[in-house]
């Protein structure tokens, strides 16, 4: 039943990483 909890956390972590990665890539370019 940890999958449900993990899914919620993973979704948030993934969104934060994506947001952080986008600006980082742009800055590098």
C-alpha positions in Angstrom: 0.0 0.0 0.0 3.1 2.2 0.0 2.8 2.6 -3.7 -0.1 5.1 -3.3 2.0 7.2 -0.9 5.1 6.9 -3.0 3.2 7.9 -6.1 2.1 11.2 -4.6 5.6 12.0 -3.4 7.2 10.9 -6.6 4.9 13.1 -8.6 5.8 16.1 -6.6 9.5 15.3 -6.6 9.5 14.8 -10.4 7.7 18.1 -11.0 10.1 20.0 -8.8 13.1 18.3 -10.5 11.7 19.2 -14.0 11.2 22.8 -13.0 14.7 23.0 -11.5 16.2 21.3 -14.5 14.5 23.5 -17.1 16.0 26.8 -15.7 19.3 25.1 -15.2 19.6 24.0 -18.8 18.6 27.4 -20.1 21.1 29.1 -17.9 23.9 26.7 -19.1 23.0 27.4 -22.7 
